[in-house]
């Protein structure tokens, strides 16, 4: 591979949509369209066959001696005021792999590069719409009827963009044998612990629950401290317990993100607090077990504070495990390149999780400076990016042999 | 005094403005006007001279041999969906005292009955507008320009009501020698501890501060538990500390009533939490000292959680002490009537606090069932109301001798 070509291409193209507050390359907006056209221009110039499916996913195919395919993918859309790296890095690295394979002659397997539409879920919710439709997880009507904040449907945005492709181009019909995705970590672990490469074993699942603590409102003045039924005191104990409980354990994340108080008046004791708990783990039964513990903690706090507590399930996404075969190949690539690597999990969602339905999947992570992501401060060094690219290229070479 | 006459008058008149959700007798609304007219009708029928000042306060005067006056007062306005007792009880008890003094012949001192306008501050903010203007604490322009939620000014409401009186009738010009106010406790102490009468030594002061905890927002997934700067965890520790700190002490109340989270999204670690702390004590330096302790607690929590914390003063109302002479007279009245009484503080505001500027002031409390107030469930028994009335009458008799 050609490090200079990769870096030049990456840095010039990721500036499409850059503002002083971050990248504004929301799915299928003017900047996303522009960068897609640039990608297609380069792929076409080296003889890659371009297909677009009915989710607007771009699939570039470099033919090989065998029909089995190795796919590399990621996404070029960003969150509002996002970073320059994120999914964009993965697509640019895949492009460089195709360019260098092409230069070396004819590939053994067919090699595919995929740019998935609307990975972020910032313009159209939920996230992973492109990979969800192309793998058959989402229904076409569901995907097409998603609307952005200006009430434009996904279908309309796709038509206007010029990237309305054909259902026959869906990846579920091609079923690539392998799927690889290179991404920034979006967390601080690799940098802090001095690793060059992270090898995710899978993607964590999550369950989100709502808890409501109910007490008795009264005037703050005349109600003595020991006669109160203050819903906010109970909820606050719970917030701290949730964090402390999760902090004591490995590979568990639990967060209270939303918290609303009633009546929310300075001189009234809070009568009701409603909050959400987001619990993540790589093991589904660990999530369920943790939720049970949180329910018990909430009940015990409610008893102590003379409150009532209710809870309800909002939604769950199951954890995903990557292919042992692909993980081994990535590890072998790291070893052959003398990279310091660490097995870990992905705690954020990626298109890779839906690709597990139709392919053997693996991911490669590189360090994120300070763990910051989805912000203009997002940064990974050129050296780290080149390390990730080398591992990706080596893994493809091993799978392609 | 005539217990039956008092109870009949109280129960029939407090139904003016009663709905199935509570009393709707907001200051100068149709129900408040109706009940004011009924009060004036009764007072006039027994020869009481009626004056109205420029705040709409009604001052009924029963002449005596001496020009020094003993004033009894309270208010008949309610919060939205309030209780039947609250200030209304105090006015009705004062009315019965005047009726029975009139029946017994000529009083030694002049006896005044006052119904203060807009005590609650529910229709026009702040509270105590009537007593504030008549004692010279508030400026006339300030009081007249207060507006309700329909943008009606206090001045306009006063004119429409027919209770626009004369500035020369302000109590600051008459300066009654003594002022007595009988009220429900609005807290659970007297009932729980088996007392019939509470004798407040004064009214607690309060300071309200705003605290803001600032951390770092990031995705709940990829950010490990021990790398977080979660503003909600810090704020929650603070909420619990404020309660625990105040609970350990006598005669101190501290409450977090308002708490708002940013960005308040289920999968984002909270970056900012803004909350209010309402601190009350009978001693001003105790309030200031407690605020200092809370600032230190907040800073210590912020350090532990790697957060920043800011705070600012919103407002302060100084504590008020009642007259030792009047307190002694009320105590003597209780003893002569063999009442079980308890010295305590008023933790809510009353017109009595502004009356301390121009008179020697004392208050009398009776038990509130379950401590509930400002709600339709507010309740005090006829027996308790009569006990309070007897103490008020006896105290007036002692002052009048």
HADDOCK unambig.tbl for C-alpha pairs under 7 A between the chains (distance, minus, plus):
assign (segid A and resid 186 and name CA) (segid B and resid 222 and name CA) 6.15 0.50 0.50
assign (segid A and resid 187 and name CA) (segid B and resid 222 and name CA) 5.09 0.50 0.50
assign (segid A and resid 187 and name CA) (segid B and resid 223 and name CA) 5.58 0.50 0.50
assign (segid A and resid 220 and name CA) (segid B and resid 255 and name CA) 6.45 0.50 0.50
assign (segid A and resid 221 and name CA) (segid B and resid 253 and name CA) 6.81 0.50 0.50
assign (segid A and resid 221 and name CA) (segid B and resid 280 and name CA) 6.96 0.50 0.50
assign (segid A and resid 221 and name CA) (segid B and resid 347 and name CA) 4.58 0.50 0.50
assign (segid A and resid 221 and name CA) (segid B and resid 348 and name CA) 5.30 0.50 0.50
assign (segid A and resid 222 and name CA) (segid B and resid 186 and name CA) 6.10 0.50 0.50
assign (segid A and resid 222 and name CA) (segid B and resid 187 and name CA) 5.05 0.50 0.50
assign (segid A and resid 222 and name CA) (segid B and resid 347 and name CA) 4.80 0.50 0.50
assign (segid A and resid 222 and name CA) (segid B and resid 348 and name CA) 5.94 0.50 0.50
assign (segid A and resid 223 and name CA) (segid B and resid 187 and name CA) 5.57 0.50 0.50
assign (segid A and resid 224 and name CA) (segid B and resid 253 and name CA) 6.86 0.50 0.50
assign (segid A and resid 225 and name CA) (segid B and resid 246 and name CA) 6.93 0.50 0.50
assign (segid A and resid 225 and name CA) (segid B and resid 247 and name CA) 5.20 0.50 0.50
assign (segid A and resid 225 and name CA) (segid B and resid 253 and name CA) 6.35 0.50 0.50
assign (segid A and resid 226 and name CA) (segid B and resid 247 and name CA) 6.37 0.50 0.50
assign (segid A and resid 233 and name CA) (segid B and resid 239 and name CA) 6.26 0.50 0.50
assign (segid A and resid 233 and name CA) (segid B and resid 240 and name CA) 5.64 0.50 0.50
assign (segid A and resid 236 and name CA) (segid B and resid 236 and name CA) 4.39 0.50 0.50
assign (segid A and resid 236 and name CA) (segid B and resid 237 and name CA) 6.77 0.50 0.50
assign (segid A and resid 236 and name CA) (segid B and resid 239 and name CA) 6.60 0.50 0.50
assign (segid A and resid 236 and name CA) (segid B and resid 240 and name CA) 6.57 0.50 0.50
assign (segid A and resid 237 and name CA) (segid B and resid 236 and name CA) 6.78 0.50 0.50
assign (segid A and resid 237 and name CA) (segid B and resid 240 and name CA) 6.69 0.50 0.50
assign (segid A and resid 239 and name CA) (segid B and resid 233 and name CA) 6.26 0.50 0.50
assign (segid A and resid 239 and name CA) (segid B and resid 236 and name CA) 6.60 0.50 0.50
assign (segid A and resid 240 and name CA) (segid B and resid 233 and name CA) 5.66 0.50 0.50
assign (segid A and resid 240 and name CA) (segid B and resid 236 and name CA) 6.58 0.50 0.50
assign (segid A and resid 240 and name CA) (segid B and resid 237 and name CA) 6.70 0.50 0.50
assign (segid A and resid 246 and name CA) (segid B and resid 225 and name CA) 6.94 0.50 0.50
assign (segid A and resid 247 and name CA) (segid B and resid 225 and name CA) 5.21 0.50 0.50
assign (segid A and resid 247 and name CA) (segid B and resid 226 and name CA) 6.36 0.50 0.50
assign (segid A and resid 253 and name CA) (segid B and resid 221 and name CA) 6.80 0.50 0.50
assign (segid A and resid 253 and name CA) (segid B and resid 224 and name CA) 6.87 0.50 0.50
assign (segid A and resid 253 and name CA) (segid B and resid 225 and name CA) 6.34 0.50 0.50
assign (segid A and resid 255 and name CA) (segid B and resid 220 and name CA) 6.47 0.50 0.50
assign (segid A and resid 255 and name CA) (segid B and resid 269 and name CA) 6.93 0.50 0.50
assign (segid A and resid 257 and name CA) (segid B and resid 264 and name CA) 5.68 0.50 0.50
assign (segid A and resid 257 and name CA) (segid B and resid 265 and name CA) 5.38 0.50 0.50
assign (segid A and resid 257 and name CA) (segid B and resid 266 and name CA) 4.37 0.50 0.50
assign (segid A and resid 257 and name CA) (segid B and resid 267 and name CA) 6.08 0.50 0.50
assign (segid A and resid 257 and name CA) (segid B and resid 268 and name CA) 5.78 0.50 0.50
assign (segid A and resid 257 and name CA) (segid B and resid 269 and name CA) 5.76 0.50 0.50
assign (segid A and resid 257 and name CA) (segid B and resid 270 and name CA) 5.95 0.50 0.50
assign (segid A and resid 258 and name CA) (segid B and resid 264 and name CA) 4.41 0.50 0.50
assign (segid A and resid 258 and name CA) (segid B and resid 265 and name CA) 5.35 0.50 0.50
assign (segid A and resid 258 and name CA) (segid B and resid 266 and name CA) 5.35 0.50 0.50
assign (segid A and resid 259 and name CA) (segid B and resid 261 and name CA) 6.61 0.50 0.50
assign (segid A and resid 259 and name CA) (segid B and resid 264 and name CA) 6.73 0.50 0.50
assign (segid A and resid 261 and name CA) (segid B and resid 259 and name CA) 6.62 0.50 0.50
assign (segid A and resid 264 and name CA) (segid B and resid 257 and name CA) 5.68 0.50 0.50
assign (segid A and resid 264 and name CA) (segid B and resid 258 and name CA) 4.42 0.50 0.50
assign (segid A and resid 264 and name CA) (segid B and resid 259 and name CA) 6.74 0.50 0.50
assign (segid A and resid 265 and name CA) (segid B and resid 257 and name CA) 5.38 0.50 0.50
assign (segid A and resid 265 and name CA) (segid B and resid 258 and name CA) 5.36 0.50 0.50
assign (segid A and resid 266 and name CA) (segid B and resid 256 and name CA) 6.99 0.50 0.50
assign (segid A and resid 266 and name CA) (segid B and resid 257 and name CA) 4.36 0.50 0.50
assign (segid A and resid 266 and name CA) (segid B and resid 258 and name CA) 5.35 0.50 0.50
assign (segid A and resid 266 and name CA) (segid B and resid 276 and name CA) 6.15 0.50 0.50
assign (segid A and resid 266 and name CA) (segid B and resid 278 and name CA) 6.67 0.50 0.50
assign (segid A and resid 267 and name CA) (segid B and resid 257 and name CA) 6.10 0.50 0.50
assign (segid A and resid 267 and name CA) (segid B and resid 278 and name CA) 6.75 0.50 0.50
assign (segid A and resid 268 and name CA) (segid B and resid 257 and name CA) 5.79 0.50 0.50
assign (segid A and resid 269 and name CA) (segid B and resid 255 and name CA) 6.94 0.50 0.50
assign (segid A and resid 269 and name CA) (segid B and resid 257 and name CA) 5.76 0.50 0.50
assign (segid A and resid 270 and name CA) (segid B and resid 257 and name CA) 5.95 0.50 0.50
assign (segid A and resid 276 and name CA) (segid B and resid 266 and name CA) 6.16 0.50 0.50
assign (segid A and resid 278 and name CA) (segid B and resid 266 and name CA) 6.68 0.50 0.50
assign (segid A and resid 278 and name CA) (segid B and resid 267 and name CA) 6.74 0.50 0.50
assign (segid A and resid 280 and name CA) (segid B and resid 221 and name CA) 6.95 0.50 0.50
assign (segid A and resid 347 and name CA) (segid B and resid 221 and name CA) 4.55 0.50 0.50
assign (segid A and resid 347 and name CA) (segid B and resid 222 and name CA) 4.77 0.50 0.50
assign (segid A and resid 348 and name CA) (segid B and resid 221 and name CA) 5.30 0.50 0.50
assign (segid A and resid 348 and name CA) (segid B and resid 222 and name CA) 5.91 0.50 0.50
